[in-house]
Amino acid sequence: MGLAKESCTPCRTGEGKLTGDEVAALLGKLSGWSVDGEFIYKQWKFKNFVAALAFVTTVGEIAEAQFHHPDIVFGWGYAEIRLTTHKAQGVTRNDFILAARIDAAVG
């Protein structure tokens, strides 16, 4: 997966927001991710809280290494990741890069 080999780049306020067509094209390169307005998201199910927590820890490490941080909601048996680039006020290529890196790491 090409996106997973890319690295997030520093964001500048007001720059980098993708058009709807660009978002749709990149979304086609990911599995299970959806778009909702100004973010992309994906949900996972796990057998218990410990597995969900381990997933969140892995995602946190990936995000910190890329300096691009998702919104994460999780609990017993589930997790949801939402990605947006606040400085751009919408979805950027960085969001897709981080999504691809998450998928590559957690399968």
N, C-alpha and C positions, 0 to 999 in steps of 0.2 A: 504494500500500500504506500504510494508516494507521499501522501500527506504526513504519514507517521514518521517519515524520514526528515521532514522539514522541522525547523525550529521557529518558535514564536519570535516576532520582532517587536522592538519597543513601540508603543502606541503614542500617537500625538493627538491631542484634543481636536475633535472634529474631522479626523482623517481615517480613511480605510473602510468606512461602512460599505457593505456590499449591496448591490441591487437585488431585487427579487429574483431575477434570472440567474445572477451569479450564485445566490444562495441555493436555488434549486439545482443548479449544475453540481455544486460541491456536495450537496446533500445526497446526490446520487452516488457519490464515492464512499459513503458511509453506510453502515448497516444498523437499522433500528433507530436512527435518530430522526427527530421531527422538528419542524419549525413552528413557532408560535409567536407571531409579532416580532419582537426585537431580541429573541433568543432561540437557540436550538437546545433540545433536551432529549434525554433518554432515561428510561427506567429499567432497573434490574430487580430480580427477585432472588432471594437467598433462603437457605434452609433455617437460618436463625440469626439472632442479633450479632453474634460473634463474627459470622461470615460477612455480614453487612458492614460491620466496623472495620474488618480487615480490608475490604474493598475500598472504603472511604480513606483509610490510611494510605493505601497504594495510590489512589487518585490524588491525595494531598501531596505526596512526594513528587509525583509527575508534574503537578501544577506548580509547585514551588520551584522545581528545576527549570521550568519554562517561564517563570515570572508572569503567569497568566492564571488567574484563580477563579474557579467555578463557584456557583451557588450549589450547595449540596444539602439535600434533605434525606434523612435516613432514619430507620427504626428497625423493629424486629422484622426481619425477612425482606426488607426492601431498601432501595436507594434510588434517588433521582438526581441527575446532574443537569444543571442549566448553565449554558454558556452564552455570554454576551460581552461586548467590549464597551464598558461604560464611557470611556473617553471618546469613542466614535458614536455613541448613542445608538448602537445596533450591532449586528453580527458582522464580524470581520474574518479574514482568512485565519487569523490566530485561533479563533473559536473552533474552526474545522481542524486545524493542526492539533490542538489539544484533544479534541474528540477522537481523532484517529490514533493519537498516542495512547489514550485511555483504552480504546478498543484493542490495540495491539498488545497492551500490557495485561489486560484482564480477560482477553479472549471473547 
